[in-house]
């Protein structure tokens, strides 16, 4: 009886896997899933993407070599880079993101709040490598390592900055 149970269990597992593959291929080849950015992701898809992204970043970010403390100069330099390259999608203290960025799926997080959810190492990894299927580009191939560290410094300092603090940082780096 134990052999029959084991064989039945194995057959059930294989059958379930084959059905799952058939459903997946049906969705892929029929175009059943609406990929339009104007249509928000289904909850299960959004959860799957978000969980995969967060765990992927966390498992890869430890290799970042960052200073123990960021200098004011690095934070100001990062504010300038942020104003030029990031604020359009992520907003800034006292400034909403560009209207067109609200049509992206997933919608780019407003960094004044979202930065609190990431470590400096994770922020560095995200800025360096980008994130597939989000519109977040990889800055690493096109920016010097010092620029990535400066952006990381600024984004870690971003939560709690007032609009005046932000404007002052951007202005001081522009000189």
Secondary structure by P-SEA (a helix, b strand, c coil): caaaaaaaaaaaaaaaaaaaaaaaaaaaaaccccccccccccaaaaaaaaaaaaaaaaaccccccccccccaaaaaaaaaaaaacccccccccccccccccccccccccccccccccccaaaaaaaaaccccccccccccccccaaaaaaaaaaaaacccccaaaaaaaaaaaac
